Amino acid sequence: MEFPPTPGRDDDVRALASQRLSDARELQRDLVERAEAAAGTSSEDHAAAALEKVRHEIVSREAWVVLTERGI
């Protein structure tokens, strides 16, 4: 037996996934600026690591958005 989807739930999930992706992209923009400012300083490695981490997060959030759009 299959139950009907909860009204609006899929839209909420898609909206949340899109918002989180947008937030991660905004964070990436900030971290790019920080990484550029940290170039040649003792903070360079830390800034690069933070930027790499958010890039991985964006890839996973993009995949999640695709899955929610496909209804998977």
Phi and psi in degrees as GROMACS dihedral restraints (atoms count N, CA, C in turn):
[ dihedral_restraints ]
;  ai    aj    ak    al  type     phi  dphi    fc
    3     4     5     6     1  -108.6    20    10
    4     5     6     7     1   134.3    20    10
    6     7     8     9     1   -94.0    20    10
    7     8     9    10     1   144.6    20    10
    9    10    11    12     1   -68.5    20    10
   10    11    12    13     1   150.2    20    10
   12    13    14    15     1   -64.7    20    10
   13    14    15    16     1   149.1    20    10
   15    16    17    18     1   -65.7    20    10
   16    17    18    19     1   128.8    20    10
   18    19    20    21     1   -56.0    20    10
   19    20    21    22     1   128.7    20    10
   21    22    23    24     1    82.9    20    10
   22    23    24    25     1   -16.1    20    10
   24    25    26    27     1   -61.0    20    10
   25    26    27    28     1   -46.3    20    10
   27    28    29    30     1   -60.9    20    10
   28    29    30    31     1   -40.4    20    10
   30    31    32    33     1   -63.8    20    10
   31    32    33    34     1   -39.8    20    10
   33    34    35    36     1   -64.0    20    10
   34    35    36    37     1   -41.9    20    10
   36    37    38    39     1   -64.8    20    10
   37    38    39    40     1   -44.7    20    10
   39    40    41    42     1   -63.4    20    10
   40    41    42    43     1   -43.0    20    10
   42    43    44    45     1   -63.4    20    10
   43    44    45    46     1   -42.7    20    10
   45    46    47    48     1   -65.3    20    10
   46    47    48    49     1   -42.4    20    10
   48    49    50    51     1   -61.8    20    10
   49    50    51    52     1   -42.7    20    10
   51    52    53    54     1   -65.8    20    10
   52    53    54    55     1   -40.2    20    10
   54    55    56    57     1   -65.0    20    10
   55    56    57    58     1   -42.3    20    10
   57    58    59    60     1   -65.6    20    10
   58    59    60    61     1   -36.2    20    10
   60    61    62    63     1   -64.8    20    10
   61    62    63    64     1   -44.6    20    10
   63    64    65    66     1   -60.3    20    10
   64    65    66    67     1   -43.2    20    10
   66    67    68    69     1   -62.1    20    10
   67    68    69    70     1   -41.3    20    10
   69    70    71    72     1   -66.2    20    10
   70    71    72    73     1   -38.4    20    10
   72    73    74    75     1   -66.3    20    10
   73    74    75    76     1   -38.1    20    10
   75    76    77    78     1   -64.5    20    10
   76    77    78    79     1   -42.8    20    10
   78    79    80    81     1   -61.5    20    10
   79    80    81    82     1   -39.4    20    10
   81    82    83    84     1   -60.6    20    10
   82    83    84    85     1   -43.7    20    10
   84    85    86    87     1   -58.4    20    10
   85    86    87    88     1   -43.0    20    10
   87    88    89    90     1   -63.9    20    10
   88    89    90    91     1   -42.4    20    10
   90    91    92    93     1   -70.8    20    10
   91    92    93    94     1   -29.7    20    10
   93    94    95    96     1   -63.2    20    10
   94    95    96    97     1   -44.9    20    10
   96    97    98    99     1   -61.6    20    10
   97    98    99   100     1   -43.3    20    10
   99   100   101   102     1   -64.3    20    10
  100   101   102   103     1   -40.9    20    10
  102   103   104   105     1   -64.5    20    10
  103   104   105   106     1   -41.2    20    10
  105   106   107   108     1   -64.6    20    10
  106   107   108   109     1   -39.7    20    10
  108   109   110   111     1   -69.7    20    10
  109   110   111   112     1   -29.0    20    10
  111   112   113   114     1   -86.6    20    10
  112   113   114   115     1    -6.3    20    10
  114   115   116   117     1   -54.6    20    10
  115   116   117   118     1   128.6    20    10
  117   118   119   120     1    81.3    20    10
  118   119   120   121     1     5.4    20    10
  120   121   122   123     1  -111.2    20    10
  121   122   123   124     1   176.0    20    10
  123   124   125   126     1   -70.2    20    10
  124   125   126   127     1   -14.0    20    10
  126   127   128   129     1   -90.5    20    10
  127   128   129   130     1    -1.7    20    10
  129   130   131   132     1   -58.7    20    10
  130   131   132   133     1   -46.7    20    10
  132   133   134   135     1   -64.1    20    10
  133   134   135   136     1   -41.1    20    10
  135   136   137   138     1   -64.1    20    10
  136   137   138   139     1   -43.9    20    10
  138   139   140   141     1   -64.4    20    10
  139   140   141   142     1   -41.0    20    10
  141   142   143   144     1   -65.5    20    10
  142   143   144   145     1   -39.2    20    10
  144   145   146   147     1   -66.1    20    10
  145   146   147   148     1   -41.0    20    10
  147   148   149   150     1   -64.2    20    10
  148   149   150   151     1   -40.7    20    10
  150   151   152   153     1   -65.6    20    10
  151   152   153   154     1   -43.0    20    10
  153   154   155   156     1   -62.4    20    10
  154   155   156   157     1   -40.3    20    10
  156   157   158   159     1   -62.1    20    10
  157   158   159   160     1   -44.7    20    10
  159   160   161   162     1   -70.2    20    10
  160   161   162   163     1   -29.7    20    10
  162   163   164   165     1   -65.0    20    10
  163   164   165   166     1   -40.2    20    10
  165   166   167   168     1   -65.8    20    10
  166   167   168   169     1   -38.9    20    10
  168   169   170   171     1   -62.5    20    10
  169   170   171   172     1   -41.0    20    10
  171   172   173   174     1   -63.1    20    10
  172   173   174   175     1   -42.6    20    10
  174   175   176   177     1   -59.8    20    10
  175   176   177   178     1   -44.5    20    10
  177   178   179   180     1   -70.1    20    10
  178   179   180   181     1   -36.3    20    10
  180   181   182   183     1   -69.2    20    10
  181   182   183   184     1   -35.9    20    10
  183   184   185   186     1   -62.5    20    10
  184   185   186   187     1   -41.8    20    10
  186   187   188   189     1   -63.1    20    10
  187   188   189   190     1   -40.6    20    10
  189   190   191   192     1   -64.4    20    10
  190   191   192   193     1   -40.4    20    10
  192   193   194   195     1   -60.8    20    10
  193   194   195   196     1   -44.4    20    10
  195   196   197   198     1   -60.1    20    10
  196   197   198   199     1   -44.9    20    10
  198   199   200   201     1   -63.3    20    10
  199   200   201   202     1   -41.0    20    10
  201   202   203   204     1   -67.7    20    10
  202   203   204   205     1   -34.3    20    10
  204   205   206   207     1   -68.2    20    10
  205   206   207   208     1   -31.9    20    10
  207   208   209   210     1   -83.6    20    10
  208   209   210   211     1    -8.2    20    10
  210   211   212   213     1    75.8    20    10
  211   212   213   214     1    27.0    20    10
